[in-house]
Amino acid sequence: MSTSPKKVEPIYTTPEAEGFTQEEIDELIAEIESDDYDLLENSIMIIRPRGRQSLTAPGVHSPLVSTRVPASLLDMLKARAESEGISVSEVQRRALSEYVGHPQL
């Protein structure tokens, strides 16, 4: 006896992680294309700043420093960051600050 696989409708996801089936998407398209749909009334504008927050000053570019390291050092860096509950970048910034004698950021 052959069993055919169960058909599953694809789910499309928005950036906000809200899933939609193809049927729901078709219904939304039909609603938007209808004559009585007011785009301005139903629109949402999302403004996101470009890039990451500046470490220098608001609105001022913070330079990026890139360095190659042995895999073993990267493993230790990741372990240190995880143990302290901070990002790898934060561990790097703290280490560089300490090395050059700059106060902690």
N, C-alpha and C positions, 0 to 999 in steps of 0.2 A: 504494500500500500504506500503510495507516494504522497507526501505532505508538501503542499506548496507553501513557500514562506509567507508570513503575514505581511500584508501591505501596511506600511507606516507612512503617514503624511509627513513631509519634511517640515521642520520648524525653523523659521527665520528669526533671528535675534537682532534686536536693536542694540545700540551702544549702552543703553540703560539695562540690558539683559532681560528685557521683556519679550517673551517668545510669542510668535504669531504663526498660526497654521496658514496654508495657502488659501483656504476658504476665507479666513479672517482678512487676509491681505486683499483678496478680490472684493470683499464687501467694502473695505476702506477705499479702494480705488473707485468703485462704483459711486460711493457717497461723495468723494471729492469731485468726480466728473459730473455729478448732477448739477442742474441749473441753479438750484437753491442753496448751494454750498458757498459760504462766505469765507474765503481763504484768510482774509485779514482777521476775522473774528476767531477763527479756529487755529491760527498759527502760533507757534512758540519759537522765540528767537533765543538761541543759546550762544553766548559769547564766551569763548574760552581764550585765555591768554596764551600766546605762543611760547613754547619752551618751558623751562623750569624757572622757579623763583630765583631771582638774582641773589648771589651771596655777597656781592659787592655793595650794592645800594639799590633801592627800588628804581626800576627802569634802566639800570646800568648793566651791561653785559658782563658776566663772570667768565673768565677764561677757562678753557678745558685743558688739562694736562693729561697726556696719555703716556704710559710707560709699559714696556714689556717686562714680564717677570717669569721666573721658573714656575712650573705648575705647582710644585710643592709650596712655594711662597703664597700663591693664590689660594691654595687650599687652607693654609693657616690664616690668611686674611679673612676668608669667608667664615671660618670657624670662630674667629675672634669677634667678627661682626655679629654673628648669630648668638654667641654667648652673652654679648652685651645688649642685644636687642636693637642694634642700629644698622645702618646700611654700610656696605663695603666702602662707599664713597666717604662716609663720615669717618670711618677708621683711617682712611688714607689722609683726609684733611687734618685729623688730629695728629697723625704721625708726622706729616710734613710741618705742621705748626710747631711741634715740639722740636723737631730737628733743626729748624732755622731760628728757634728762639722767639717765635711770635706768640703772643698771648692766644689762648684758645678762642676759636671763633664762636 
